[in-house]
Amino acid sequence: MGASEYLATVHDTIAGVPPVVDFEAERRVQSACRTGIRRGWVRSAHDCAEGGLAVALAESCISGNLGADVQIPLTGRVDTALFGEGGARILVSIDPSDQTEWEMFLREQLGADWQQIGRVSGSALRIATSEADLRVDASLEMMQCWQFAIDRR
C-alpha cells in the first residue's frame, strides 16, 4: 500500500515505497493486451495503477455506463486486494463469444499470470470477496456526478 492513492486519500498519509516494476511481466501483459485489442477480443481495457482494482472497476463501469459482477479471491488484506497499486495488471472486458479464444491466448502468453474475475452486467458494480461485499451503483446519475465533480468543486 506504500505510496498509494488509498493511503493518501483514506489515511491522509503520504509514505512508503511504490511497488517495484517487473519490466518483463509488464512487457508480456502489455503485449497480450495490445494483441487482444488488434484481434478485436478486448472491448475495454483499464490499468490498475492509480487506485488499484476497485478504482479501475468503478471507472470502467462509470465511463461505459455498465455494471459488473466481480469475485476477487483474497490472499491477504481486503484493502490491498481492492486498492493495492502495481504494474502488469490490466482490467479488460471481452465479449462472451470471444472468451474461449481469449483465454487460450492468455494461457499461451501469460501462463497462470491472469484471472477471470467477473462479467459485465446490469447497471451496478458488485464486488464480492470472501471477507467483504461492496455494492456501488454506477447509474447514469452517478456517472454525471463523477463527470462534473471537478466543475462542482
Chimera marker file (.cmm) of the C-alpha trace (Angstrom):
<marker_set name="trace">
<marker id="1" x="0.000" y="0.000" z="0.000" r="1" g="1" b="0" radius="0.5"/>
<marker id="2" x="3.076" y="2.234" z="0.126" r="1" g="1" b="0" radius="0.5"/>
<marker id="3" x="2.825" y="5.460" z="-1.890" r="1" g="1" b="0" radius="0.5"/>
<marker id="4" x="-0.725" y="4.539" z="-2.994" r="1" g="1" b="0" radius="0.5"/>
<marker id="5" x="-3.750" y="6.750" z="-3.635" r="1" g="1" b="0" radius="0.5"/>
<marker id="6" x="-5.615" y="4.729" z="-0.972" r="1" g="1" b="0" radius="0.5"/>
<marker id="7" x="-3.019" y="5.504" z="1.683" r="1" g="1" b="0" radius="0.5"/>
<marker id="8" x="-3.035" y="9.199" z="0.755" r="1" g="1" b="0" radius="0.5"/>
<marker id="9" x="-6.820" y="9.559" z="0.466" r="1" g="1" b="0" radius="0.5"/>
<marker id="10" x="-8.198" y="7.296" z="3.185" r="1" g="1" b="0" radius="0.5"/>
<marker id="11" x="-5.413" y="7.571" z="5.764" r="1" g="1" b="0" radius="0.5"/>
<marker id="12" x="-4.153" y="11.068" z="4.822" r="1" g="1" b="0" radius="0.5"/>
<marker id="13" x="-0.644" y="9.625" z="4.707" r="1" g="1" b="0" radius="0.5"/>
<marker id="14" x="1.986" y="10.001" z="2.045" r="1" g="1" b="0" radius="0.5"/>
<marker id="15" x="4.560" y="7.360" z="2.884" r="1" g="1" b="0" radius="0.5"/>
<marker id="16" x="6.151" y="4.166" z="1.724" r="1" g="1" b="0" radius="0.5"/>
<marker id="17" x="7.763" y="2.992" z="-1.437" r="1" g="1" b="0" radius="0.5"/>
<marker id="18" x="5.861" y="2.340" z="-4.676" r="1" g="1" b="0" radius="0.5"/>
<marker id="19" x="5.810" y="-1.257" z="-5.944" r="1" g="1" b="0" radius="0.5"/>
<marker id="20" x="8.888" y="-2.417" z="-7.839" r="1" g="1" b="0" radius="0.5"/>
<marker id="21" x="8.235" y="-2.667" z="-11.564" r="1" g="1" b="0" radius="0.5"/>
<marker id="22" x="8.727" y="-6.113" z="-13.093" r="1" g="1" b="0" radius="0.5"/>
<marker id="23" x="9.598" y="-4.979" z="-16.611" r="1" g="1" b="0" radius="0.5"/>
<marker id="24" x="9.403" y="-8.454" z="-18.148" r="1" g="1" b="0" radius="0.5"/>
<marker id="25" x="5.918" y="-9.073" z="-16.715" r="1" g="1" b="0" radius="0.5"/>
<marker id="26" x="4.867" y="-5.592" z="-17.830" r="1" g="1" b="0" radius="0.5"/>
<marker id="27" x="6.046" y="-6.271" z="-21.395" r="1" g="1" b="0" radius="0.5"/>
<marker id="28" x="4.194" y="-9.603" z="-21.549" r="1" g="1" b="0" radius="0.5"/>
<marker id="29" x="0.937" y="-8.197" z="-20.154" r="1" g="1" b="0" radius="0.5"/>
<marker id="30" x="1.036" y="-5.076" z="-22.344" r="1" g="1" b="0" radius="0.5"/>
<marker id="31" x="1.802" y="-7.171" z="-25.430" r="1" g="1" b="0" radius="0.5"/>
<marker id="32" x="-1.062" y="-9.590" z="-24.705" r="1" g="1" b="0" radius="0.5"/>
<marker id="33" x="-3.470" y="-6.683" z="-24.207" r="1" g="1" b="0" radius="0.5"/>
<marker id="34" x="-2.403" y="-4.921" z="-27.410" r="1" g="1" b="0" radius="0.5"/>
<marker id="35" x="-2.749" y="-8.174" z="-29.366" r="1" g="1" b="0" radius="0.5"/>
<marker id="36" x="-6.222" y="-8.690" z="-27.862" r="1" g="1" b="0" radius="0.5"/>
<marker id="37" x="-7.206" y="-5.198" z="-28.963" r="1" g="1" b="0" radius="0.5"/>
<marker id="38" x="-5.861" y="-5.697" z="-32.502" r="1" g="1" b="0" radius="0.5"/>
<marker id="39" x="-7.695" y="-9.023" z="-32.851" r="1" g="1" b="0" radius="0.5"/>
<marker id="40" x="-10.946" y="-7.465" z="-31.634" r="1" g="1" b="0" radius="0.5"/>
<marker id="41" x="-11.236" y="-9.570" z="-28.463" r="1" g="1" b="0" radius="0.5"/>
<marker id="42" x="-10.727" y="-6.730" z="-25.962" r="1" g="1" b="0" radius="0.5"/>
<marker id="43" x="-13.771" y="-4.448" z="-25.671" r="1" g="1" b="0" radius="0.5"/>
<marker id="44" x="-12.300" y="-2.248" z="-22.931" r="1" g="1" b="0" radius="0.5"/>
<marker id="45" x="-9.049" y="-2.037" z="-21.005" r="1" g="1" b="0" radius="0.5"/>
<marker id="46" x="-8.049" y="-0.124" z="-17.874" r="1" g="1" b="0" radius="0.5"/>
<marker id="47" x="-4.799" y="-0.238" z="-15.913" r="1" g="1" b="0" radius="0.5"/>
<marker id="48" x="-4.895" y="-0.833" z="-12.148" r="1" g="1" b="0" radius="0.5"/>
<marker id="49" x="-2.049" y="1.558" z="-11.347" r="1" g="1" b="0" radius="0.5"/>
<marker id="50" x="-3.788" y="4.549" z="-9.750" r="1" g="1" b="0" radius="0.5"/>
<marker id="51" x="-6.203" y="3.410" z="-7.048" r="1" g="1" b="0" radius="0.5"/>
<marker id="52" x="-5.984" y="-0.325" z="-7.706" r="1" g="1" b="0" radius="0.5"/>
<marker id="53" x="-8.535" y="-2.821" z="-8.979" r="1" g="1" b="0" radius="0.5"/>
<marker id="54" x="-11.605" y="-1.340" z="-7.246" r="1" g="1" b="0" radius="0.5"/>
<marker id="55" x="-10.976" y="2.093" z="-8.754" r="1" g="1" b="0" radius="0.5"/>
<marker id="56" x="-10.319" y="0.600" z="-12.214" r="1" g="1" b="0" radius="0.5"/>
<marker id="57" x="-13.600" y="-1.320" z="-11.979" r="1" g="1" b="0" radius="0.5"/>
<marker id="58" x="-15.558" y="1.745" z="-10.841" r="1" g="1" b="0" radius="0.5"/>
<marker id="59" x="-14.079" y="3.998" z="-13.526" r="1" g="1" b="0" radius="0.5"/>
<marker id="60" x="-14.741" y="1.381" z="-16.213" r="1" g="1" b="0" radius="0.5"/>
<marker id="61" x="-18.359" y="0.939" z="-15.130" r="1" g="1" b="0" radius="0.5"/>
<marker id="62" x="-18.978" y="4.666" z="-14.887" r="1" g="1" b="0" radius="0.5"/>
<marker id="63" x="-17.363" y="5.541" z="-18.229" r="1" g="1" b="0" radius="0.5"/>
<marker id="64" x="-19.137" y="2.679" z="-20.025" r="1" g="1" b="0" radius="0.5"/>
<marker id="65" x="-22.412" y="3.206" z="-18.138" r="1" g="1" b="0" radius="0.5"/>
<marker id="66" x="-22.477" y="-0.547" z="-17.466" r="1" g="1" b="0" radius="0.5"/>
<marker id="67" x="-22.249" y="-2.628" z="-14.314" r="1" g="1" b="0" radius="0.5"/>
<marker id="68" x="-20.167" y="-5.643" z="-13.376" r="1" g="1" b="0" radius="0.5"/>
<marker id="69" x="-20.349" y="-8.620" z="-11.044" r="1" g="1" b="0" radius="0.5"/>
<marker id="70" x="-16.876" y="-9.420" z="-9.750" r="1" g="1" b="0" radius="0.5"/>
<marker id="71" x="-15.442" y="-12.018" z="-7.355" r="1" g="1" b="0" radius="0.5"/>
<marker id="72" x="-11.958" y="-11.237" z="-6.044" r="1" g="1" b="0" radius="0.5"/>
<marker id="73" x="-10.048" y="-14.081" z="-4.407" r="1" g="1" b="0" radius="0.5"/>
<marker id="74" x="-8.252" y="-12.884" z="-1.288" r="1" g="1" b="0" radius="0.5"/>
<marker id="75" x="-4.722" y="-13.906" z="-0.473" r="1" g="1" b="0" radius="0.5"/>
<marker id="76" x="-4.143" y="-11.133" z="2.045" r="1" g="1" b="0" radius="0.5"/>
<marker id="77" x="-5.773" y="-7.931" z="3.263" r="1" g="1" b="0" radius="0.5"/>
<marker id="78" x="-9.035" y="-6.702" z="1.722" r="1" g="1" b="0" radius="0.5"/>
<marker id="79" x="-7.738" y="-3.137" z="1.251" r="1" g="1" b="0" radius="0.5"/>
<marker id="80" x="-4.646" y="-4.434" z="-0.549" r="1" g="1" b="0" radius="0.5"/>
<marker id="81" x="-6.749" y="-6.632" z="-2.864" r="1" g="1" b="0" radius="0.5"/>
<marker id="82" x="-9.099" y="-3.758" z="-3.710" r="1" g="1" b="0" radius="0.5"/>
<marker id="83" x="-6.815" y="-0.701" z="-3.683" r="1" g="1" b="0" radius="0.5"/>
<marker id="84" x="-3.253" y="-2.012" z="-3.945" r="1" g="1" b="0" radius="0.5"/>
<marker id="85" x="-1.415" y="-0.468" z="-6.851" r="1" g="1" b="0" radius="0.5"/>
<marker id="86" x="1.121" y="-2.160" z="-9.036" r="1" g="1" b="0" radius="0.5"/>
<marker id="87" x="2.145" y="-2.784" z="-12.580" r="1" g="1" b="0" radius="0.5"/>
<marker id="88" x="1.424" y="-5.565" z="-15.030" r="1" g="1" b="0" radius="0.5"/>
<marker id="89" x="-2.292" y="-5.538" z="-14.213" r="1" g="1" b="0" radius="0.5"/>
<marker id="90" x="-4.895" y="-4.559" z="-16.788" r="1" g="1" b="0" radius="0.5"/>
<marker id="91" x="-8.628" y="-4.984" z="-16.333" r="1" g="1" b="0" radius="0.5"/>
<marker id="92" x="-10.194" y="-5.996" z="-19.648" r="1" g="1" b="0" radius="0.5"/>
<marker id="93" x="-13.677" y="-6.857" z="-20.818" r="1" g="1" b="0" radius="0.5"/>
<marker id="94" x="-14.217" y="-9.465" z="-23.516" r="1" g="1" b="0" radius="0.5"/>
<marker id="95" x="-17.329" y="-10.351" z="-25.487" r="1" g="1" b="0" radius="0.5"/>
<marker id="96" x="-18.531" y="-13.763" z="-24.207" r="1" g="1" b="0" radius="0.5"/>
<marker id="97" x="-18.339" y="-15.135" z="-27.758" r="1" g="1" b="0" radius="0.5"/>
<marker id="98" x="-14.553" y="-14.469" z="-27.723" r="1" g="1" b="0" radius="0.5"/>
<marker id="99" x="-13.909" y="-15.768" z="-24.205" r="1" g="1" b="0" radius="0.5"/>
<marker id="100" x="-12.605" y="-19.246" z="-25.100" r="1" g="1" b="0" radius="0.5"/>
<marker id="101" x="-10.198" y="-17.952" z="-27.749" r="1" g="1" b="0" radius="0.5"/>
<marker id="102" x="-9.025" y="-15.096" z="-25.472" r="1" g="1" b="0" radius="0.5"/>
<marker id="103" x="-8.384" y="-17.441" z="-22.540" r="1" g="1" b="0" radius="0.5"/>
<marker id="104" x="-6.450" y="-19.885" z="-24.737" r="1" g="1" b="0" radius="0.5"/>
<marker id="105" x="-4.328" y="-16.969" z="-25.949" r="1" g="1" b="0" radius="0.5"/>
<marker id="106" x="-3.706" y="-15.771" z="-22.374" r="1" g="1" b="0" radius="0.5"/>
<marker id="107" x="-2.631" y="-19.244" z="-21.259" r="1" g="1" b="0" radius="0.5"/>
<marker id="108" x="-0.128" y="-19.329" z="-24.156" r="1" g="1" b="0" radius="0.5"/>
<marker id="109" x="1.214" y="-15.826" z="-23.500" r="1" g="1" b="0" radius="0.5"/>
<marker id="110" x="0.959" y="-15.440" z="-19.708" r="1" g="1" b="0" radius="0.5"/>
<marker id="111" x="0.713" y="-18.960" z="-18.312" r="1" g="1" b="0" radius="0.5"/>
<marker id="112" x="-1.108" y="-18.733" z="-14.990" r="1" g="1" b="0" radius="0.5"/>
<marker id="113" x="-0.495" y="-14.971" z="-14.583" r="1" g="1" b="0" radius="0.5"/>
<marker id="114" x="-4.067" y="-13.877" z="-15.336" r="1" g="1" b="0" radius="0.5"/>
<marker id="115" x="-7.530" y="-14.301" z="-13.777" r="1" g="1" b="0" radius="0.5"/>
<marker id="116" x="-11.117" y="-14.095" z="-14.851" r="1" g="1" b="0" radius="0.5"/>
<marker id="117" x="-12.778" y="-12.152" z="-12.042" r="1" g="1" b="0" radius="0.5"/>
<marker id="118" x="-16.285" y="-11.482" z="-13.282" r="1" g="1" b="0" radius="0.5"/>
<marker id="119" x="-18.545" y="-10.251" z="-16.014" r="1" g="1" b="0" radius="0.5"/>
<marker id="120" x="-20.116" y="-7.067" z="-17.319" r="1" g="1" b="0" radius="0.5"/>
<marker id="121" x="-23.781" y="-6.955" z="-16.344" r="1" g="1" b="0" radius="0.5"/>
<marker id="122" x="-26.587" y="-4.649" z="-15.319" r="1" g="1" b="0" radius="0.5"/>
<marker id="123" x="-26.179" y="-1.105" z="-14.078" r="1" g="1" b="0" radius="0.5"/>
<marker id="124" x="-24.445" y="-1.643" z="-10.725" r="1" g="1" b="0" radius="0.5"/>
<marker id="125" x="-20.949" y="-2.634" z="-9.726" r="1" g="1" b="0" radius="0.5"/>
<marker id="126" x="-20.856" y="-5.532" z="-7.288" r="1" g="1" b="0" radius="0.5"/>
<marker id="127" x="-17.521" y="-6.617" z="-5.862" r="1" g="1" b="0" radius="0.5"/>
<marker id="128" x="-17.524" y="-9.662" z="-3.623" r="1" g="1" b="0" radius="0.5"/>
<marker id="129" x="-14.648" y="-11.168" z="-1.679" r="1" g="1" b="0" radius="0.5"/>
<marker id="130" x="-14.518" y="-13.823" z="0.987" r="1" g="1" b="0" radius="0.5"/>
<marker id="131" x="-14.422" y="-11.087" z="3.654" r="1" g="1" b="0" radius="0.5"/>
<marker id="132" x="-16.338" y="-8.139" z="2.221" r="1" g="1" b="0" radius="0.5"/>
<marker id="133" x="-19.244" y="-7.441" z="-0.097" r="1" g="1" b="0" radius="0.5"/>
<marker id="134" x="-19.382" y="-3.978" z="-1.610" r="1" g="1" b="0" radius="0.5"/>
<marker id="135" x="-22.014" y="-2.503" z="-3.868" r="1" g="1" b="0" radius="0.5"/>
<marker id="136" x="-21.646" y="0.693" z="-5.815" r="1" g="1" b="0" radius="0.5"/>
<marker id="137" x="-24.411" y="1.963" z="-8.071" r="1" g="1" b="0" radius="0.5"/>
<marker id="138" x="-22.825" y="3.048" z="-11.358" r="1" g="1" b="0" radius="0.5"/>
<marker id="139" x="-26.052" y="4.508" z="-12.757" r="1" g="1" b="0" radius="0.5"/>
<marker id="140" x="-26.198" y="7.417" z="-15.189" r="1" g="1" b="0" radius="0.5"/>
<marker id="141" x="-26.856" y="9.695" z="-12.203" r="1" g="1" b="0" radius="0.5"/>
<marker id="142" x="-23.600" y="8.630" z="-10.553" r="1" g="1" b="0" radius="0.5"/>
<marker id="143" x="-21.785" y="8.938" z="-13.860" r="1" g="1" b="0" radius="0.5"/>
<marker id="144" x="-22.874" y="12.578" z="-14.115" r="1" g="1" b="0" radius="0.5"/>
<marker id="145" x="-21.716" y="13.149" z="-10.519" r="1" g="1" b="0" radius="0.5"/>
<marker id="146" x="-18.299" y="11.733" z="-11.429" r="1" g="1" b="0" radius="0.5"/>
<marker id="147" x="-18.081" y="13.576" z="-14.763" r="1" g="1" b="0" radius="0.5"/>
<marker id="148" x="-18.755" y="17.005" z="-13.249" r="1" g="1" b="0" radius="0.5"/>
<marker id="149" x="-17.001" y="16.587" z="-9.879" r="1" g="1" b="0" radius="0.5"/>
<marker id="150" x="-14.154" y="18.992" z="-10.690" r="1" g="1" b="0" radius="0.5"/>
<marker id="151" x="-16.518" y="21.663" z="-12.033" r="1" g="1" b="0" radius="0.5"/>
<marker id="152" x="-18.644" y="21.471" z="-8.863" r="1" g="1" b="0" radius="0.5"/>
<marker id="153" x="-15.636" y="21.597" z="-6.565" r="1" g="1" b="0" radius="0.5"/>
<link id1="1" id2="2" r="1" g="1" b="0" radius="0.2"/>
<link id1="2" id2="3" r="1" g="1" b="0" radius="0.2"/>
<link id1="3" id2="4" r="1" g="1" b="0" radius="0.2"/>
<link id1="4" id2="5" r="1" g="1" b="0" radius="0.2"/>
<link id1="5" id2="6" r="1" g="1" b="0" radius="0.2"/>
<link id1="6" id2="7" r="1" g="1" b="0" radius="0.2"/>
<link id1="7" id2="8" r="1" g="1" b="0" radius="0.2"/>
<link id1="8" id2="9" r="1" g="1" b="0" radius="0.2"/>
<link id1="9" id2="10" r="1" g="1" b="0" radius="0.2"/>
<link id1="10" id2="11" r="1" g="1" b="0" radius="0.2"/>
<link id1="11" id2="12" r="1" g="1" b="0" radius="0.2"/>
<link id1="12" id2="13" r="1" g="1" b="0" radius="0.2"/>
<link id1="13" id2="14" r="1" g="1" b="0" radius="0.2"/>
<link id1="14" id2="15" r="1" g="1" b="0" radius="0.2"/>
<link id1="15" id2="16" r="1" g="1" b="0" radius="0.2"/>
<link id1="16" id2="17" r="1" g="1" b="0" radius="0.2"/>
<link id1="17" id2="18" r="1" g="1" b="0" radius="0.2"/>
<link id1="18" id2="19" r="1" g="1" b="0" radius="0.2"/>
<link id1="19" id2="20" r="1" g="1" b="0" radius="0.2"/>
<link id1="20" id2="21" r="1" g="1" b="0" radius="0.2"/>
<link id1="21" id2="22" r="1" g="1" b="0" radius="0.2"/>
<link id1="22" id2="23" r="1" g="1" b="0" radius="0.2"/>
<link id1="23" id2="24" r="1" g="1" b="0" radius="0.2"/>
<link id1="24" id2="25" r="1" g="1" b="0" radius="0.2"/>
<link id1="25" id2="26" r="1" g="1" b="0" radius="0.2"/>
<link id1="26" id2="27" r="1" g="1" b="0" radius="0.2"/>
<link id1="27" id2="28" r="1" g="1" b="0" radius="0.2"/>
<link id1="28" id2="29" r="1" g="1" b="0" radius="0.2"/>
<link id1="29" id2="30" r="1" g="1" b="0" radius="0.2"/>
<link id1="30" id2="31" r="1" g="1" b="0" radius="0.2"/>
<link id1="31" id2="32" r="1" g="1" b="0" radius="0.2"/>
<link id1="32" id2="33" r="1" g="1" b="0" radius="0.2"/>
<link id1="33" id2="34" r="1" g="1" b="0" radius="0.2"/>
<link id1="34" id2="35" r="1" g="1" b="0" radius="0.2"/>
<link id1="35" id2="36" r="1" g="1" b="0" radius="0.2"/>
<link id1="36" id2="37" r="1" g="1" b="0" radius="0.2"/>
<link id1="37" id2="38" r="1" g="1" b="0" radius="0.2"/>
<link id1="38" id2="39" r="1" g="1" b="0" radius="0.2"/>
<link id1="39" id2="40" r="1" g="1" b="0" radius="0.2"/>
<link id1="40" id2="41" r="1" g="1" b="0" radius="0.2"/>
<link id1="41" id2="42" r="1" g="1" b="0" radius="0.2"/>
<link id1="42" id2="43" r="1" g="1" b="0" radius="0.2"/>
<link id1="43" id2="44" r="1" g="1" b="0" radius="0.2"/>
<link id1="44" id2="45" r="1" g="1" b="0" radius="0.2"/>
<link id1="45" id2="46" r="1" g="1" b="0" radius="0.2"/>
<link id1="46" id2="47" r="1" g="1" b="0" radius="0.2"/>
<link id1="47" id2="48" r="1" g="1" b="0" radius="0.2"/>
<link id1="48" id2="49" r="1" g="1" b="0" radius="0.2"/>
<link id1="49" id2="50" r="1" g="1" b="0" radius="0.2"/>
<link id1="50" id2="51" r="1" g="1" b="0" radius="0.2"/>
<link id1="51" id2="52" r="1" g="1" b="0" radius="0.2"/>
<link id1="52" id2="53" r="1" g="1" b="0" radius="0.2"/>
<link id1="53" id2="54" r="1" g="1" b="0" radius="0.2"/>
<link id1="54" id2="55" r="1" g="1" b="0" radius="0.2"/>
<link id1="55" id2="56" r="1" g="1" b="0" radius="0.2"/>
<link id1="56" id2="57" r="1" g="1" b="0" radius="0.2"/>
<link id1="57" id2="58" r="1" g="1" b="0" radius="0.2"/>
<link id1="58" id2="59" r="1" g="1" b="0" radius="0.2"/>
<link id1="59" id2="60" r="1" g="1" b="0" radius="0.2"/>
<link id1="60" id2="61" r="1" g="1" b="0" radius="0.2"/>
<link id1="61" id2="62" r="1" g="1" b="0" radius="0.2"/>
<link id1="62" id2="63" r="1" g="1" b="0" radius="0.2"/>
<link id1="63" id2="64" r="1" g="1" b="0" radius="0.2"/>
<link id1="64" id2="65" r="1" g="1" b="0" radius="0.2"/>
<link id1="65" id2="66" r="1" g="1" b="0" radius="0.2"/>
<link id1="66" id2="67" r="1" g="1" b="0" radius="0.2"/>
<link id1="67" id2="68" r="1" g="1" b="0" radius="0.2"/>
<link id1="68" id2="69" r="1" g="1" b="0" radius="0.2"/>
<link id1="69" id2="70" r="1" g="1" b="0" radius="0.2"/>
<link id1="70" id2="71" r="1" g="1" b="0" radius="0.2"/>
<link id1="71" id2="72" r="1" g="1" b="0" radius="0.2"/>
<link id1="72" id2="73" r="1" g="1" b="0" radius="0.2"/>
<link id1="73" id2="74" r="1" g="1" b="0" radius="0.2"/>
<link id1="74" id2="75" r="1" g="1" b="0" radius="0.2"/>
<link id1="75" id2="76" r="1" g="1" b="0" radius="0.2"/>
<link id1="76" id2="77" r="1" g="1" b="0" radius="0.2"/>
<link id1="77" id2="78" r="1" g="1" b="0" radius="0.2"/>
<link id1="78" id2="79" r="1" g="1" b="0" radius="0.2"/>
<link id1="79" id2="80" r="1" g="1" b="0" radius="0.2"/>
<link id1="80" id2="81" r="1" g="1" b="0" radius="0.2"/>
<link id1="81" id2="82" r="1" g="1" b="0" radius="0.2"/>
<link id1="82" id2="83" r="1" g="1" b="0" radius="0.2"/>
<link id1="83" id2="84" r="1" g="1" b="0" radius="0.2"/>
<link id1="84" id2="85" r="1" g="1" b="0" radius="0.2"/>
<link id1="85" id2="86" r="1" g="1" b="0" radius="0.2"/>
<link id1="86" id2="87" r="1" g="1" b="0" radius="0.2"/>
<link id1="87" id2="88" r="1" g="1" b="0" radius="0.2"/>
<link id1="88" id2="89" r="1" g="1" b="0" radius="0.2"/>
<link id1="89" id2="90" r="1" g="1" b="0" radius="0.2"/>
<link id1="90" id2="91" r="1" g="1" b="0" radius="0.2"/>
<link id1="91" id2="92" r="1" g="1" b="0" radius="0.2"/>
<link id1="92" id2="93" r="1" g="1" b="0" radius="0.2"/>
<link id1="93" id2="94" r="1" g="1" b="0" radius="0.2"/>
<link id1="94" id2="95" r="1" g="1" b="0" radius="0.2"/>
<link id1="95" id2="96" r="1" g="1" b="0" radius="0.2"/>
<link id1="96" id2="97" r="1" g="1" b="0" radius="0.2"/>
<link id1="97" id2="98" r="1" g="1" b="0" radius="0.2"/>
<link id1="98" id2="99" r="1" g="1" b="0" radius="0.2"/>
<link id1="99" id2="100" r="1" g="1" b="0" radius="0.2"/>
<link id1="100" id2="101" r="1" g="1" b="0" radius="0.2"/>
<link id1="101" id2="102" r="1" g="1" b="0" radius="0.2"/>
<link id1="102" id2="103" r="1" g="1" b="0" radius="0.2"/>
<link id1="103" id2="104" r="1" g="1" b="0" radius="0.2"/>
<link id1="104" id2="105" r="1" g="1" b="0" radius="0.2"/>
<link id1="105" id2="106" r="1" g="1" b="0" radius="0.2"/>
<link id1="106" id2="107" r="1" g="1" b="0" radius="0.2"/>
<link id1="107" id2="108" r="1" g="1" b="0" radius="0.2"/>
<link id1="108" id2="109" r="1" g="1" b="0" radius="0.2"/>
<link id1="109" id2="110" r="1" g="1" b="0" radius="0.2"/>
<link id1="110" id2="111" r="1" g="1" b="0" radius="0.2"/>
<link id1="111" id2="112" r="1" g="1" b="0" radius="0.2"/>
<link id1="112" id2="113" r="1" g="1" b="0" radius="0.2"/>
<link id1="113" id2="114" r="1" g="1" b="0" radius="0.2"/>
<link id1="114" id2="115" r="1" g="1" b="0" radius="0.2"/>
<link id1="115" id2="116" r="1" g="1" b="0" radius="0.2"/>
<link id1="116" id2="117" r="1" g="1" b="0" radius="0.2"/>
<link id1="117" id2="118" r="1" g="1" b="0" radius="0.2"/>
<link id1="118" id2="119" r="1" g="1" b="0" radius="0.2"/>
<link id1="119" id2="120" r="1" g="1" b="0" radius="0.2"/>
<link id1="120" id2="121" r="1" g="1" b="0" radius="0.2"/>
<link id1="121" id2="122" r="1" g="1" b="0" radius="0.2"/>
<link id1="122" id2="123" r="1" g="1" b="0" radius="0.2"/>
<link id1="123" id2="124" r="1" g="1" b="0" radius="0.2"/>
<link id1="124" id2="125" r="1" g="1" b="0" radius="0.2"/>
<link id1="125" id2="126" r="1" g="1" b="0" radius="0.2"/>
<link id1="126" id2="127" r="1" g="1" b="0" radius="0.2"/>
<link id1="127" id2="128" r="1" g="1" b="0" radius="0.2"/>
<link id1="128" id2="129" r="1" g="1" b="0" radius="0.2"/>
<link id1="129" id2="130" r="1" g="1" b="0" radius="0.2"/>
<link id1="130" id2="131" r="1" g="1" b="0" radius="0.2"/>
<link id1="131" id2="132" r="1" g="1" b="0" radius="0.2"/>
<link id1="132" id2="133" r="1" g="1" b="0" radius="0.2"/>
<link id1="133" id2="134" r="1" g="1" b="0" radius="0.2"/>
<link id1="134" id2="135" r="1" g="1" b="0" radius="0.2"/>
<link id1="135" id2="136" r="1" g="1" b="0" radius="0.2"/>
<link id1="136" id2="137" r="1" g="1" b="0" radius="0.2"/>
<link id1="137" id2="138" r="1" g="1" b="0" radius="0.2"/>
<link id1="138" id2="139" r="1" g="1" b="0" radius="0.2"/>
<link id1="139" id2="140" r="1" g="1" b="0" radius="0.2"/>
<link id1="140" id2="141" r="1" g="1" b="0" radius="0.2"/>
<link id1="141" id2="142" r="1" g="1" b="0" radius="0.2"/>
<link id1="142" id2="143" r="1" g="1" b="0" radius="0.2"/>
<link id1="143" id2="144" r="1" g="1" b="0" radius="0.2"/>
<link id1="144" id2="145" r="1" g="1" b="0" radius="0.2"/>
<link id1="145" id2="146" r="1" g="1" b="0" radius="0.2"/>
<link id1="146" id2="147" r="1" g="1" b="0" radius="0.2"/>
<link id1="147" id2="148" r="1" g="1" b="0" radius="0.2"/>
<link id1="148" id2="149" r="1" g="1" b="0" radius="0.2"/>
<link id1="149" id2="150" r="1" g="1" b="0" radius="0.2"/>
<link id1="150" id2="151" r="1" g="1" b="0" radius="0.2"/>
<link id1="151" id2="152" r="1" g="1" b="0" radius="0.2"/>
<link id1="152" id2="153" r="1" g="1" b="0" radius="0.2"/>
</marker_set>
